[in-house]
Amino acid sequence: MSDDDELARTYTELRPLLFSIAYRMLGSVSDAEDVVQESFARFGRAIDDGVVVDSTRPYLASIATRLSLDHLKSARVQRETYVGMWLPEPLLTDPMPDVSAHAEIADSLSTAFLVLLETLSPTERAVFLLRDVFAYEFDEIAAVVSKSSDNCRQLLVRARKHINERRPRYEASHERKRELAVRFFAAVESGDVAGLQTMLAADVTFTGDGGGKAPAVARAIVGAVNVARFMRGLGGLGAEMGMVSRPLDVNGEPGMIFTTDDGLILGVLSLDMADGQVQAIHAVINPDKLQHLGPVGDLRALVEQTRSRAHH
């Protein structure tokens, strides 16, 4: 087998792992893809330079993690000045089975969990993911994050405590989640506020990420009554705008993608469920976070046009 064939085989085999690490670290599909490409580029250059790699998998995973750490540190100011609530770029797990199939812990891909990871420092996040999600040994992790093994153990204890105190609960049965999602979206479409309330947890939250570039709620909406009424309003506005919806899996959870009638993407919504109820609803409408999915529409202009027609 030629060196090019060997590199291609390695890429096919390990790309899902590198993407899984980078996406969980960064919460961005596009940035994770960049990390994957750069990781393999550096690997290829190292091989060309005669570097002997004993074990390709940990070597590439280390490169991807270090690149992700560098990216997080350089993007810190951008994160701190982000307009409104931050949510990760939605990952459509239906058309990308390689990513979900290689997720060693399924719930670590959910939107709620990725938001929780954001509350850890970059190094804590790397240590936690490499150990608890990807089962790396402490000496391997220490080499990646340039800390001692003992220091990594301390970082993991701190990260685990933080995560476990806030970790969202999940519905284990995919079948129950699908069935609940079907009923939920049907109730939104029909404007059934009472029906929605029965499916929402008492402390349910709705969060929206517009990034200052699309009309989104400034703060989380909390409580079954408030969220049910808000969802009815959203459903009505969507119908007035002629929005088209299609169910799919978002970050491993049931969700919906919303488009114009000619296919321009307007937003992605996902549900977190536990105990037979919807615990959280996440909506990403920031156009920058939708571009990896296809051509994006102008939601702000569409809303303004719809409201203008309603006033005349």
N, C-alpha and C positions, 0 to 999 in steps of 0.2 A: 504493500500500500504506500502511495506517495505521501510526502509531508502535507500537501494540500488536501488530499483525501482524508488523512488522519485528523487534520484541523477541522475539516467539515464535519466529520463524525463526532468529534469532541463538541463542536458547536451545537449540533442537533441534540446530543445527549445532555449537555450541561446548561444550555440556555435557560430552560425552565427554572432550574435551581437559582441561577444568578438573578433572573428577573424576580423571582419570589423574594429573595433577600433585598434587592434594591427597591422594589416597590413597597415593601413593608417599612423599609428605612425612610423612604422619601415621600410616600403617599402620592406619587406622580407616575403615571404610565409612561409619559414621554421622557421624563428624566431617567426612569429605570431602564428604558430602552437604550438611552445614551450610555448609561453605565455598562450595560451588557456589551455594547459594541466596543467601547473603549477597553473593557476588560479583556476581550478576545484580541483586540489590536495589540495590547501590551504583552499578552501571552505569546502571540505570534512573533513579536519583535524579540522577546526573551529567547525563544527557541532558535530564531535566526542568529542570535548572538552567542549561541552555544550553551545557554543555561540548561542545566540538567534538572528536570522537574520530577521528583520522586513520585508525587501523587497529584494528579492534575486537578481533581475535584477540590480539595482544600486550598490548593494554590490559586485557582480561579475565584473561589468564594472569598478568599482573603483580599484579592484585588478589588472585587466588586464591593466588599464592605468598606475598604479604605476609601475608594472613590465616593461612595455614598456619604461617608463621614466628612470628607472634604467638601462635598456639595452642601451638606447641611450647615457646616460652619460658615461657608461663603454666602449662604442664602439666609443667614440668621436675621439680618436687618430687614430683608424682604418679608420674612414671616412676621416679624414684630410690627410692621407697618401695614399688614394685610387689612383690607377694608371688610368689616363684618366678620361673620363666623367662618372659620376655615374647615373645609371637609376635603378628604382626599379625592383625587381624580377617580371617577367611577371606573371600575374594571368589570367589563361585561364577561362573565365567566361562562356563558353559554357557547359563544363562538371561539373561546380560547381554552379548550379543555386541558391543554398541556400545563397551564398555570395551576388550575384547581387540582388537577390530578397529582401534582407534585407538592401540594401544600400539606406538610406533615401534620399540622394542626389546623383544621378547617376554620375554626372561629377566629384565628389570627389574621384572616383575610377580610373580616367584616369591617364595615365602615366605622361602627362604634369602637371596635378594638383599635383601628388605625388612629382614630382621634385620641384615644387613650394613650397610645404610644407617643403621640406628640408632646405629652406632658413630661416625658422622660428627657434627660439630657441625651445628646447624640451618642455619647459613649455608653451610657446606661442602656440605651435602646439596642445598640449593637451587641452588647454582652448578653442582654436578655434574649434577643432573637437567636443569636448563634447557639446559645445553650439550651433554651427551653423550646424553641421551635425547630431548630436544625440540628440539635443534639451534638454540638461540637465539644471537644474536651477543653479543659481550662487552659492547658498549655498552648493549644491551637488558638484559642480566643485571645490569650495574652499577647501572642505574636502579632495578631491582627490589629489590636487596639493600642499596642505599645505600652502595656501595663504589666505588672507582675501577676502571676496566677492568684496570689492571695488578694491582691487589689481587685482582680476580676470577681472573685468570690464575694467580696464585700459589696461591689457594685451590683451583683446579681441579687443579693439579699435585699438591698435597698429597692431595686427595681421591682422584684417580686412582691414586696410588701405594698408598694404603691399600686401596682397593677391589681393585686388581689383585693385590695380595699375598694376598688372602683370597677372591677371587671364586670361587664354586662352579662346577664344570664341569657341563655339561648334555648330555643326550641330544638330538641334533638331530632324530631321526626320531620324529614323533608316533605313527606306526604301531608302532614298536618299544616306545615307552613304554606304549601301550595294552596291547599283548600281554604285557609284563612285569607290568603292574599286575594284569591278569586272573589270571595265574599266582600272583602274590604274595598276593592276597586269597583265592584258593582255598586256598592253603597255610595261611594264617592260620585259615581256617574249619575246615579238616580237622585242624589241630594238627600239621602236617608240619614239625617243627623242622629236619630234615636238608634238606628241600626249600627251606625259607626261607633257610638258610645259604648255599645255592648262589646265591641271588639277591641277597644282601646283600654290599656292599663290605666288605673286612676292617675298615675304620675307620668303618663306618656309625654314625650317631648317631640316637637317638630323643629328641625333646624334647617336653614337654607343658606347656601353659599352662592352669592352673586358676585363676590369680589369687587363690588362697586361698579360692575359693568352690566348688571342685569337687576331688575327689581326683585329684591329679596327682603325677608323679615330681618330687622336689625338685631333682634334678640330671640332666643328660643321661645317658642310657645309651649306652655306647660299645662297639663291637665286634660282629662278626657272631654269635657264639655267644650273648652276653648279650641282644642285641636279638631274636634268633630265639626264645629262651626266653620273653622278656618278651611278645612278640607272641602266642605260643601261649597264655600265661596270659590276655592280654586277650581273645583269641578265645573261650576257654572261659568267661570271666566274662560276655562279651556274650551268649553262647548261653544261659547260665543266667538272665540277666535278660530274655531274650526280645527283645533289641535287634534292630531292623530296619536293614539297611544298603542303601545305594543308591549306585552308582558315579557320579561326575561329575567335572568339571574344577574344581580349586581353585587359584586364582592361576595359571591356565594349565597346571597339571600334573595328572596323574591323581590322583584322590583318592576319598574316600568320605564320605558323610554318614550319621550314625547317629541313629536316632530310636526312641522307644517304639512299641509296636504301634498306638497311636492317633495317631501322627504328631508327638509332641512332640520337639523337637530336643535331642539329648544331646551331640553333638560332631561335629567335622569333622576328617578326617585327610587329609594330602597327602604325596606322595612326590616326592623329587628324585632324578633318575636320570642316570647317565652311564656310558658304556662297557658298556652292557647289564646294569648292576647298580643296585640301590637304594643311593644314597649317604646319604640322610637321610630321616627320617620325622618329620613335625610333626603334633601333635594339639592342637587348640584345644577345651577343654571349659569354659572360663570362661563362665558363662551370659551375662555382660554383653557378651561378644564374639560372641554367637550370636543376639542378639535381632533383628538386622536381617534374619535369615533366616526368622523366623516364631516361633510359640509355643515356649518352651523348657521342657524337663522338668527335674526335680530329680535329677541324676545321683547326688549324694551319698546321698540318701535311698534311691534305687533300689539302689545298691551295698550299703548297710547292710541293707536288707530281704533281699537275696539271700544275703548272708553269714549273716544271722540264721537264715534257713530252712535253710542248709547245716549249721548247728551243732545243729539240733534233729532 
